[in-house]
Amino acid sequence: MAKLKSPIPEAKSRPVLGEAQSRQEYGEAISASLLSSAQSLGEEGHVHESLDLYLKLVERYPASREAPFAAEELLAIAAGFRQAGKHRMALRVLERLQEAQQGA
């Protein structure tokens, strides 16, 4: 009897990643997603929501490639708060950014 061929392609073997490498790739994917989401929210005018994501990025992934971009956006958001007279908000953003950079 002839063997039927499965319509599902065979899975290609993937090299097993070391735990550290897979954690690094996972972190890179998360930081890229955080930056992309924050940028989209900012473009849509959702400043507070984008602020939360930028802060999460610099606090949790300070060594990521995306962290410097997030820090620049946080500085711009803080400047916007200052111009709008929201000095406490601006100060809190700057303090959290400073704490994140000192912890890195």
Secondary structure, 3 states (H helix, E strand, C coil): CCCCCCCCCCCCCCCCCCHHHHHHHHHHHHHHHHHHHHHHHHHCCCHHHHHHHHHHHHHHCCCCCCHHHHHHHHHHHHHHHHHCCCHHHHHHHHHHHHHHHHHC
